[in-house]
């Protein structure tokens, strides 16, 4: 479980599928109201407080993004909901109850980051000869990032794509929406083809 602070009131938590399976949680469980998921959330908030000093009291907006191969990204924003304060609210604070507004999204995009352009080119050369010449490339937080939309057909192609990307780079918790908003789009389409043609 990795976490980072995005702003004073917002953090991002990256959960791998190993993190979930260690706690006996399936990916589908994140969409259900079950005690194991509540325990995981409490654990995440405790870790966020000890690592980042993020105080999760009060209303929280929680966005959960599921991504193939990478795991899940949980973005927690403090104080986004406005509710009338009632006398009963103070009693609730004694128990560990979070007031949450949860949004669940599933991103099928396959996203890998590379420390330098050479690694991205190496991956592109392997991909072009075997799997695809598609993809978009971004520059985000001093990393080169390749983003692929999932194949419309069978999953075997996606698994082969992930296997090659994992050799050269690492799965990242960044979502397509974050890349579009904060990343610099370097190659808008056919990134694998462009990289192999220009850096042969």
N, C-alpha and C positions, 0 to 999 in steps of 0.2 A: 504494500500500500504506500503510494507516494502522494505527497500533497504539496501544493504551492499556493502562496497568497497572490491573488490577482489584484486586489485593492484592499482598502481598509475593511470593507464589508463583504468581500467576496473571496472564496477560496475554491481551488480545483483539486479534486481527489481522484487519483487513478487507481482503479482496482483491477488486478489481473484475474483471470479465471482461476488461477491457483489460490488467490486470496479468498475467492468465493467458495471453492470446493473445500478448503481447509475448515471452513465454518459450516459445511454441509448445506450450502446455498447453491441452487441452480440459477442460471441466467434468468429463467422465466420467473423465479421467485421474486425478483426485484419489482415485479409488477403486482405483487400480492401483499396484502396486509398480514404478515405472519411474524410471530415473536422473533425468529432468527434474524429477520431483516431489521427489526427494531433494535436488536442487540448490536448488529453490525453498525447501524447508524450511530448508536450511543458510543460505540468504540471509536468510530471515525471522529466524532465531535470531541471525545476525550483527547485523542491524539492531536487533533487540530489545535486544541487549547495548549497542550504541553509543547508541541513543536513550533507553532506559529503564534501562540497567544491569541487565538481566535475564540472569542467568547460567543457561544451559540445560544445565549439566552434571548428570549423574545421571539417574534415571528421570523420564520425562515422560508425562503423560496428555494426549493431543491429541484435541480434539473438533472436527470439521469440519461446519459447517452450510451447505448450499447453499440459496440463496434466489433466486427468479426476479427478474430485473432488477437486484437489488442486488449480486449477486456471491456471495462466500463469506465466512463468518466462521470463523476458526480460534481456538479457545480452548486455550491451553497452560497446564497446571498442573504445577508442579515437585514431585517427591517424593511422588507419590500411591501408587506401587507399592512393595511391600516384597519385596525379593529377598535371598536369602542372598548375602553378599559372598564372592566366590571369588577365588583368586589371579589367575585369568585376567582379571578385571575391570579390573585396573590396566593391563594391556597394551592393552586396548581403548581406554582414555582417550587413548592416544597418537594413535590414528587419530580422525577426527572421526565417531564413531558415537554416535547418540542411541539410548537405550533407550526405545522408545515404545510406548504402548498407544493405538491410534488408534480413535476412535469416529466413524463417519460418519452424518450425518443429513441428510435433505433436508426443508427446510421450504418449503412452497409458499405460505406466507402472504406477502402484499404489505404492506410496512410503510414508511411515510414519516413524517418528522418535520417539524414546523413551528416557526419561531421564535416566532410569537405566534398567538393564537387567531384573529385576523383572517384570516391566511393559510389556516388550517384551514377557516374558514367559507367563504372564497372557493372553495376546492376543493370543499367539500360542495355549494355551490349549483350548480356545474358538473356534479358527479356526479349529483345528484338528478334533474336534468332529462334527463340523457342515459343514465346507466348503471345506477346502483344507489342504494338508500337504506340499504344495510347498513353494516357496519363496527363496530369498537370503538374507543373513544378512551381513551388513557392520558396521564398526566402523568409524565414520566420525565426526570430531570436537567434541569429547567427548560425542557423542550420539550413541545409537544403532539404526540402520536403517534397516527396513524390506522393501524389494522391490519385487513386484509381477508383473509378466507379465499378461496382461488381459486375461480373459477366452475367448476361441475362440467362445463359444456359445453365449447365450443371456446375456444381461447386468445385469439381476437380481442377478447373482452370484457376480458380481463386486460390486454391491450396498450393498449386505450383507457383503462382505469382508470389504468394506470401513466403514460400520457402526460399526463393531467390532473393527477395527483398531483405529477408532476415539475415542472409549471409553477409550483406554489405552494410546494412543499416539496422536501426532498431525501431520497434513499434513505438508510436507516440500517442499520448493521450489527447493531443490537440484535435479538435473537431473541424469538419469542413466549414462550419459557420465562423469559427474563430479565424481560420485561415483566410476566408474571404474578407473578414472585417479588419484583421490586424496584420495579415501576411502581405508580402509583396509578390504578386503574381508574375513570375518570370517567363514561364512558357504556358500559354493558356490551353493548348491542345497538342496531342501527339508528342508529348514530352520525350518519350523513349526514342522515337524516330529522330527528333531534333537533336537530342544529345548524341546519338550515335553518328549522325551525319556531320555534325560540326566538330566533334571531338574524337574522330576516328584515329 
